[in-house]
Structure formats: structure tokens, C-alpha cells
Amino acid sequence: MPFAENIGASTLDGLAYLGGLAKLGVSAARAIVQDIFERRRLAYGRAMHQAMAVGIGSLPILSLITFFIGTILALQSAYELRKFGALQFVADAVAISVSRELGPLITAILVIGRSGSSFAAELGTMKVNEELDALETMALDPVRFLVAPKLLSMLLMMPCLTIWADFMGVIGGAVFGIAAADFTFKTYIIATLNALALRDIVTGLIKSVMFGLVITTVGCQEGLRTGLGAEEVGRSTTSAVVKSIFLVIMVDLVFTTMFYLGIS
Amino acid sequence: MADELNAADALGSAQAPALSIRNLHVSYGEREILHGISFDVLAGETVVILGGSGSGKSTLLRTLVGLERPTSGDVILRGKNLCAMTEVEWRELRQHIGISFQSGALFGSMTVGENVALPLLEHTQLDPATIEIMVRLKLNEVGLNGYEDYMPAQLSGGMKKRAAVARAMAMDPEILFFDEPSAGLDPIIAAGIDQLLLKLKEAFGITIIVVTHELASAFLIADRMVLLDKGHIVAVGTTAELQASTHPRVRQFLDRVAEPEISQEIDYLQMLTGEVARPRQ
């Protein structure tokens, strides 16, 4: 039965891929812990450099996108809420949607486009240029030297970016609230703070850390598995983006389900 | 103990070889690339591994530096059998060898100085000021004085190779490996790289192993040569011995005689498969 065999083979391939990601993540995490205990100056420097690239470099575009998302969410919520004369709940709808779901998700998708793809392209190019071989022959572990700083920077920067995305989303919603729903800036912020529970923010931040783990491991694994030739770097980069988006949505589904079941 | 063979006994010579290769087989999957390679490299000599495309010379180099694992055989370096070493032992050994890759393989995100400093930062406890001095010394040795702050992308092909040599020399290795040092360079720059290799050998007495197919360069720098063909050693000897060889494959390679043109389909299949193909029914 070729159909059943194909499904079986694809499932095994998928599991092997996830196993590879887990192995890479564990190796990188172990390297981070070792570097912290051994106080290696080089690893800190590279992690800081990566953090600047992942975090600070993303801020302008992330601010703009999440601001617009906040406004769009307010408009969409208002479309239904005004039928019930409940426009004052726009702030609640925006705050909860952004902090629990769209803040982390939009941040993740933006970081995939900016950093996940660049991780794959960077490592892929290094492989094609024999730089990974050079690292190995210098007794430097590519995972410790290249993947660990990326993972550390991503685990630190994703929650920070998500908090900023939440904030900008709320500001975007406030623009609508002030313009069309009788809010002042102060009353909108108070309504937002009243609507949010700490749990809403924390669930978003937990997701953002998991997304950071997925984006780094997928980007780096695709880069490290690049074949020979420049066109392979392009293939790895595309593959990193597509697989990262798919896995981030999967992780989002799993965690959202867990949080939902946990609440109920 | 198999992994601590006495390489001098194996050679039967008074001088212990720096590197001893015995019956080395290397495969990629089902396909065997090297079919039982054996030769020695004496301390302080320059051995050039010659061969055409697909002869297995790059695979041999990658195996000697631990980037490929052999299917069987022994490679004895510093009294240890590389084929039976653990990852930890490899990491220790790699601090005593240097490799200059065909493309240079400098890290594009680091300056030339940072590239040379990297092994020192990672494997020594030297303070930054000492490392800076050592980087300058190494760059001076390869004729790149004052290029510490340049990015690799700002260097010409020949300068990249020189910088790669400086990085390979950073830890004062006992053996230096070169993969196609003259590839992609114009004759004048390539001659400069050859002179650099001769200078390093003379000044530091380093054992040098070079993989190349550039005949002029090979005859200039080599003490001895190993000619590979389709994964087998065809000839080992001094430059004079190879020049005097009457072996048909040696002569074909040294006299740059093209392979006979293939006009018959059956011959082409035979060339591809290496077997006698059956004629189509």
C-alpha cells in the first residue's frame, strides 16, 4: 500500500526532524550553561552581538506592525461590539487578544523573517565556504560557537520583544478608542490594565520563549544541513522560514490548548 | 596497543615519521573512495599529494584532519591512531595541526586579526595584549603586516590565502595541511604562496602536507610526492624519482596527456561504472 507507506515514511521523517531539533536545542543549552560556568568572554560577546541583531534591529518594524495590528483588532472588535452598545469593551478585547496571542505570534513571525532566515543563510554560507570545517579543525564546536549564542540571545530577546509588541498593540488600539469610542488615553490605559490579568501576559511570554527555541533550532539546523553550492543556501533559507512558521503555529496550538484546559 | 603503534618500526627507518598512513580505506556510503592508502611523512618534510579531479586527494586530506572517518586502516600522528580516537582526543590533537582550506575559509563576520586570534582566545589563557602581539607576528610572517582590521571580503584571493595560513599557524602547529593553495590564483600570486610555504618550512621546520593538482607548484615545494589515481597510490617518491618514472599513469599526469576521447556508448558506460558493460540486446 504505497499511500500508507508514504504516510508512515513522512511521519518517521517528521519525527526524526523533531528529534534533530531537540538534540540541537539540548546541545546548545548545555553549551550555554558550560560557557556561563566557565565565564568564556567570547561566547558573551557573540551572544550580545546576536541579541542586538535579533532585538534592537527588529524594533522599528515590530513597533509599526503591532501598532497597526492593535488598531485593526480594535476596528474588528468594534464592528461586533457596537451592535450591543458595548464599545467600551474594545480595550479589553485588544488587550487580551494582543497579550495572549497576537503579540507573541506576530513577533515570532517577524523574527522568523528577519533572524530565522538569516541564521539559516549565515550557517549555510559558512558551510559552503568551508568555515564550519575550519571551526571543527580548530577544535571549536560549531554548536557551541555558533548556535549557543543565537539561542541565548533569542531566549532573552523574544520575551522583551513580545512585551514591546503587546505595548505597541495596546497603543494602536488606543488610537481607535480615542478617535471613535469616547476614551481618553488615560481611560483607555486604565481599561486595558483592568482587563488584563498577570496570567495573560505570562502565557504570552511562555509562548514567546518556546517560539524563540523553535526559530533558533530550525534556522540553525537548516543552515547546518545545507548541501554544497550557493543555491542550497537559498533552499535552506526558504525551508527554515516555512518550517519555522509551521512549527511556531503548532507550538502555539499546543500551548493555547494547554492554557485553555488549565483555566477550565 | 594498536592505537600507539611504533611508527618508526612500521617504516623500518631510523627517522620517525611525523605521520604514518597504513592501508587507509574511506567510503561515502556504499562508494569506496580510497582503496588502501599507505605512506609516511617524515618530520620537517613537505609532501605533495597530487592527483586529478576525483582521485580522492581531497578526501584523503579531510580524513587526515578528522573531517571524514575512515572505514578501516590506521593513521598515526603524535603516536596516536587517529582512526581510534575519541572526540576529546581529537579536540586535543587539533590544537597541534593547522589547516589552510582551498577557499581560505576565513570567518566573514570577523576581521583578519580576530580570525587569527580565535584559536588563541579559545585554547590558551593568554591575555588580550599578548594575543594582539602574536596576531601581528603571525600576520607579519605571511606578509600581511597592518591588515589586522581588514574584513576578509576586503582582501584579494592571494591575501585571503595568506591570512588563512596565518590563522593555521596561530597555535604553532607541528603539521600544516594545505588544500589546493594555488587554486584560483594568477601565476604571480600563486608563486608568492609557493615562496611562503618554502619560507615557513625553512624558518620553522614545519611538516607540510599539500594537496594540489598544480604541477609547477608541486615540483617547486615538494620534498616528496604521492600521486593518487582513482583512490589508489600510483607512485610515491622524490620529485626526481617521479620525473624519471616510466609508469604510464605517472607519465600521463606529468606530461598532461588527455584521456582518450570516448566515442562508443559502451566505453562511456564502462568509464562511468568502472566495469565492463554488457552490450544492449
Interface residues (C-beta under 8 A of the other chain):
Chain A: R41 L42 E122 T125 M126 N129 E130 E131 D133 A134 E136 T137 M138 A139 L140
Chain B: R62 V65 G66 L67 W90 R91 E92 R94 Q95 I97 I99 F101 Q102 S103 A105 L106 F107 G108 S109 L118 P119 L121 E122 H123
